[in-house]
Amino acid sequence: MCVQTFDWYCRLLDWLHMRLIIRMLCYSLVSMLFSLLVYKYIISTHIYLCLYLSAEPETSHPKCSLSKNCPIDHFAFKITSGAATVVGPKICFDGNIVMSGVMNNVGPGLNLVLVNGENGKIEKFDYFNMYSGETKAILDFLKTIKPGMIVLVASFDDAATKMTDEIRNIFAGLGSSSIKDVKFRDSWVFAGGAGTEQKSPFEKLAANNQKTNIYGSWPEMVEIAGCFPRKI
């Protein structure tokens, strides 16, 4: 009887010992899995931060409603001419509307904006009546243009009646290729730079032609948009 009791006791001890071993193995396995998960989380977070911090910053929406962001050494812009005498022109630069009919700061003739080509600061803007205004006013304005400035131009109604050869030569010096062809009630937009010998790629002209005009005695609106190089 004593022998049987002792044998049963030994088996109980073996069973308890085995259960303890299994439990310890389970704890070890759980601890190992947890460590692996923490390690994986740390590595994943590190990789994400590296990729995020090394990525080039982009604005959520391209400036001036362009289709894509401009390089960091360029300024986004968009210029739209007026339509007949009804819809005024609009000039956007670096994400800001500088002149528009809604802002009530545009007028018939030529609408001009002068920009600091290094930092993008708007230096001045104004409009000049080229049908009944004085040519001295626009000449005085144009003669304030300094090397390195960016010049943005949009026509509204008529931009040519009071345009002299001197005025045309100034625009040609800013890079305009079409200024010599701008005539009565043509639609014209232009973006150029002072102090450069190169012709600007940012220019568009729609001629006043009774056969092709969209708005009776006026041609269609014209628009240019893109990325203007920063003057460094």
C-alpha positions as CSV (number, residue, x, y, z in Angstrom):
1,M,0.0,0.0,0.0
2,C,2.8,2.3,0.9
3,V,4.6,1.5,-2.3
4,Q,1.5,2.3,-4.4
5,T,0.9,5.6,-2.6
6,F,4.5,6.6,-3.2
7,D,4.3,5.7,-6.9
8,W,1.2,7.8,-7.2
9,Y,2.9,10.7,-5.5
10,C,5.8,10.5,-7.8
11,R,3.6,10.6,-10.9
12,L,1.8,13.6,-9.5
13,L,5.1,15.4,-9.0
14,D,6.2,14.5,-12.5
15,W,3.0,15.8,-13.9
16,L,3.3,19.1,-12.0
17,H,6.9,19.4,-13.0
18,M,6.0,18.9,-16.7
19,R,3.2,21.4,-16.5
20,L,5.5,23.9,-15.0
21,I,8.0,23.4,-17.8
22,I,5.3,23.8,-20.4
23,R,4.1,27.0,-18.8
24,M,7.6,28.4,-18.7
25,L,8.1,27.5,-22.4
26,C,4.8,29.3,-23.2
27,Y,5.9,32.4,-21.3
28,S,9.3,32.3,-23.1
29,L,7.6,32.0,-26.5
30,V,5.1,34.8,-25.8
31,S,7.9,37.0,-24.6
32,M,10.0,36.3,-27.7
33,L,7.0,37.0,-30.0
34,F,6.3,40.3,-28.2
35,S,10.0,41.3,-28.5
36,L,9.9,40.5,-32.3
37,L,6.8,42.6,-32.7
38,V,8.3,45.6,-30.9
39,Y,11.5,45.3,-32.9
40,K,9.5,45.2,-36.1
41,Y,7.5,48.3,-35.1
42,I,10.7,50.2,-34.3
43,I,12.3,49.3,-37.6
44,S,9.2,50.2,-39.6
45,T,8.9,53.5,-37.8
46,H,12.5,54.3,-38.4
47,I,12.2,53.5,-42.1
48,Y,9.0,55.6,-42.4
49,L,10.7,58.6,-40.7
50,C,13.7,58.4,-42.9
51,L,11.6,58.3,-46.1
52,Y,9.3,61.1,-44.8
53,L,12.2,63.4,-43.7
54,S,14.1,62.9,-46.9
55,A,11.2,63.5,-49.3
56,E,11.0,66.9,-51.0
57,P,8.3,69.1,-49.5
58,E,5.4,69.9,-51.8
59,T,2.4,72.1,-51.4
60,S,-0.9,70.2,-51.4
61,H,-2.1,72.2,-54.4
62,P,0.1,73.8,-57.1
63,K,0.2,77.6,-56.9
64,C,-1.8,79.7,-59.4
65,S,-3.8,76.5,-60.4
66,L,-1.0,75.0,-62.4
67,S,-1.1,71.3,-63.1
68,K,2.0,70.6,-61.0
69,N,4.3,72.3,-58.5
70,C,7.2,74.5,-59.8
71,P,10.8,73.8,-58.9
72,I,12.1,75.6,-55.8
73,D,14.1,78.0,-57.9
74,H,11.1,79.1,-60.0
75,F,7.9,81.1,-59.4
76,A,4.5,79.9,-60.4
77,F,2.4,82.4,-62.5
78,K,-0.7,82.6,-64.6
79,I,-1.8,85.6,-66.7
80,T,-5.2,85.9,-68.5
81,S,-6.1,88.8,-70.8
82,G,-9.5,90.5,-70.6
83,A,-12.4,89.6,-72.8
84,A,-13.9,92.5,-74.8
85,T,-14.8,95.2,-72.3
86,V,-16.7,92.8,-70.0
87,V,-14.4,90.5,-68.2
88,G,-11.2,92.0,-66.8
89,P,-7.8,90.3,-66.9
90,K,-6.3,88.3,-64.1
91,I,-2.6,88.1,-63.0
92,C,-1.5,85.5,-60.4
93,F,2.0,85.2,-59.1
94,D,3.5,82.7,-56.7
95,G,0.0,81.7,-55.6
96,N,-1.4,85.1,-55.0
97,I,-3.9,87.0,-57.2
98,V,-2.3,90.4,-57.8
99,M,-4.8,91.9,-60.2
100,S,-8.3,90.9,-61.3
101,G,-11.8,92.2,-62.0
102,V,-13.0,90.8,-58.7
103,M,-10.3,92.8,-56.8
104,N,-11.4,95.8,-58.8
105,N,-7.8,96.9,-59.6
106,V,-7.7,96.3,-63.3
107,G,-8.6,98.7,-66.2
108,P,-8.7,99.0,-70.0
109,G,-5.4,99.1,-71.7
110,L,-2.3,97.5,-70.2
111,N,-2.2,95.9,-66.8
112,L,1.3,95.5,-65.4
113,V,2.9,93.9,-62.4
114,L,6.6,94.4,-61.4
115,V,8.1,91.6,-59.2
116,N,11.5,91.4,-57.5
117,G,13.1,88.5,-59.3
118,E,15.1,87.3,-56.3
119,N,12.5,87.0,-53.5
120,G,9.2,87.2,-55.5
121,K,8.0,90.4,-53.7
122,I,5.5,92.5,-55.6
123,E,7.2,95.8,-56.2
124,K,4.3,97.6,-57.8
125,F,1.3,97.2,-60.2
126,D,-1.0,99.5,-62.1
127,Y,-3.0,99.7,-65.3
128,F,-2.8,102.3,-68.1
129,N,-5.5,103.4,-70.6
130,M,-3.9,102.9,-74.0
131,Y,-6.9,104.4,-75.9
132,S,-7.4,107.8,-74.3
133,G,-4.7,108.0,-71.6
134,E,-1.3,109.7,-71.6
135,T,1.7,107.9,-72.8
136,K,3.9,109.6,-70.3
137,A,2.2,107.7,-67.4
138,I,3.1,104.3,-68.7
139,L,6.6,105.4,-69.8
140,D,7.3,106.7,-66.3
141,F,6.2,103.3,-64.9
142,L,8.2,101.3,-67.4
143,K,11.3,103.3,-66.7
144,T,11.3,102.2,-63.1
145,I,12.0,98.7,-64.1
146,K,15.3,97.5,-62.8
147,P,17.6,94.6,-63.9
148,G,16.4,91.4,-62.3
149,M,12.8,92.4,-62.2
150,I,10.0,90.1,-63.6
151,V,7.4,91.9,-65.6
152,L,3.9,90.6,-66.1
153,V,1.5,92.1,-68.6
154,A,-2.2,91.6,-69.6
155,S,-4.2,93.5,-72.1
156,F,-7.9,94.6,-71.6
157,D,-10.0,96.1,-74.4
158,D,-7.4,98.1,-76.5
159,A,-3.7,98.1,-75.7
160,A,-2.3,99.6,-78.9
161,T,-3.8,103.0,-79.8
162,K,-1.4,105.0,-77.7
163,M,1.5,102.6,-77.9
164,T,4.6,104.4,-79.2
165,D,7.8,102.9,-80.7
166,E,9.5,103.8,-77.5
167,I,7.1,101.7,-75.4
168,R,7.3,98.8,-77.9
169,N,11.1,98.9,-77.7
170,I,11.0,98.7,-73.9
171,F,8.8,95.6,-74.1
172,A,11.1,94.1,-76.8
173,G,14.0,94.7,-74.4
174,L,12.2,92.7,-71.7
175,G,12.0,89.7,-74.1
176,S,8.8,90.2,-76.1
177,S,8.7,88.8,-79.6
178,S,5.2,89.9,-80.5
179,I,5.1,93.5,-79.2
180,K,5.7,94.8,-82.7
181,D,2.6,93.1,-83.9
182,V,0.2,94.2,-81.2
183,K,-2.6,96.2,-82.8
184,F,-5.9,97.8,-82.0
185,R,-8.0,95.6,-79.7
186,D,-5.6,92.6,-79.9
187,S,-5.5,90.3,-76.9
188,W,-1.9,90.1,-75.5
189,V,-0.3,88.5,-72.4
190,F,3.4,88.5,-71.6
191,A,5.9,87.6,-68.9
192,G,9.5,88.8,-69.3
193,G,12.5,89.8,-67.4
194,A,14.7,92.9,-67.3
195,G,18.4,92.7,-68.0
196,T,18.3,89.7,-70.3
197,E,19.0,89.4,-74.0
198,Q,16.9,86.3,-74.4
199,K,13.4,86.2,-75.8
200,S,10.7,85.1,-73.3
201,P,8.9,81.8,-74.0
202,F,5.9,83.2,-72.1
203,E,3.8,85.3,-74.5
204,K,0.6,84.9,-76.5
205,L,-1.2,87.2,-79.0
206,A,-4.6,86.9,-80.5
207,A,-5.2,89.3,-83.4
208,N,-8.4,91.4,-83.8
209,N,-10.0,89.9,-86.9
210,Q,-13.6,90.3,-87.7
211,K,-13.7,86.9,-89.4
212,T,-12.3,85.0,-86.4
213,N,-13.3,87.2,-83.4
214,I,-15.1,85.5,-80.6
215,Y,-16.6,88.6,-79.0
216,G,-17.8,90.7,-81.9
217,S,-15.1,93.4,-82.3
218,W,-12.7,91.6,-80.0
219,P,-10.7,88.4,-80.3
220,E,-10.6,85.5,-77.8
221,M,-9.0,85.7,-74.4
222,V,-5.4,84.5,-74.2
223,E,-3.6,82.9,-71.3
224,I,-0.1,81.9,-70.4
225,A,1.0,80.0,-67.3
226,G,4.1,78.3,-66.1
227,C,7.2,78.5,-63.9
228,F,9.3,81.6,-64.2
229,P,13.0,81.2,-63.2
230,R,14.1,83.0,-60.1
231,K,16.7,85.7,-60.7
232,I,19.7,84.8,-58.5
